[in-house]
């Protein structure tokens, strides 16, 4: 699987990395392992489709994680 982080979520982490597939793994579990608070996440995409944190991943998926973006 490929995990991509965007904007402030890259700070102290990475922009993109390969992640070993584990059967039954969810997006939420990846967030936990990366120490990313769910409240800091604005958009979760798997293969360019919006998903919820409990989405179960498949081998070969691409996960894109975007922070909440504020503005005025």
HELIX and SHEET records of a PDB file:
HELIX    1   1 UNK A    7  UNK A   10  5                                   4    
HELIX    2   2 UNK A   27  UNK A   33  1                                   7    
HELIX    3   3 UNK A   38  UNK A   40  5                                   3    
SHEET    1   A 5 UNK A  16  UNK A  18  0                                        
SHEET    2   A 5 UNK A   2  UNK A   5 -1                                        
SHEET    3   A 5 UNK A  62  UNK A  67  1                                        
SHEET    4   A 5 UNK A  41  UNK A  46 -1                                        
SHEET    5   A 5 UNK A  49  UNK A  50 -1                                        
END                                                                             
